[in-house]
Amino acid sequence: MNIWGMILGGAAGFAIGGPIGALLGIAAGHYAEAKLRGPREPNEAKKIAFTVAIIALSAKMAKADGIITRSEIDAFRQKVHVPSEDLKRVGQFWDLARQTPDGFQSYAKQSVQLFGNRAPILEQLLELLFFIAKADGEISAPEWEYLNSVSTIFGFDDDEFKRMAKIYGSEDGAAHIILGVAENASKNEVRAAWLKLVKENHPDKLIAQGLPNEFVKAANDRIQLINTAYNAMKNCK
């Protein structure tokens, strides 16, 4: 069963608990054929939780912005594999998440509890939020505030958020900013930074931490971004 079949059936809600588990329980009650069950493999609950977290946080972001459009779901589909037969119900799940009484802070805090403070998989989640926020052409002031708040809950400091904002939120993601090195960094510094980022953000490692297979495209896009930045700097003096 793919991740959408598990989520739309309210899978593992009782096992995950918290606001993420509660949202899965709402989905189970919403769909008559749904049946709650526990995860079948150790990492399955985390994969479900990651997916619910990105849906809930993107839905709450749209609510915070006050502008809810089809573009958010369309942007989500550009980065995440959603089979055509599941698209309608994923949209319904997004609407359920938008209407829950739990604030976005609850979903963000539970994500930290599940994946760890400043975990690479949380930056992957933030990148997706940035991409969705840009779906209608630009990131609004309420969306910037929202993204900053989520980033802070995830444990990233102001400098790290500014770096992510340049990389994911604008066209100002210069190679040295992506790699996290000085503009005049040496070849050894550039290579060391590149190796560290590739190791931390490799799709296989993120999958081991709880990234669902349906999100591999987004992870591969990020690796490509890192590699492109390295290729632009690897011959520096």
Buried (B, 14 or more C-beta within 10 A) or exposed (E): EBBBEBBBBBBBBBBBBBBBBBBBBBBBEBBEEBEBBEBEEEBBBBBBBBBBBBBBBBBBBBBBBEEEEEBBBEBBEEBBBBEEEBEEBBBBBBEBBBEBEBEBEBBBBBBBEBBBEBBBBBBBBBBBBBBBBBBBEEBBEBBBEBBBBBBBBBEBEEEBBBBBBBBBBEEEBBBBBBBBBEEEBEEEBBBBBBEEBBEBBBBEBBBEBBBBEBBBBBBEEBBEBBBEBBEBBEEBE
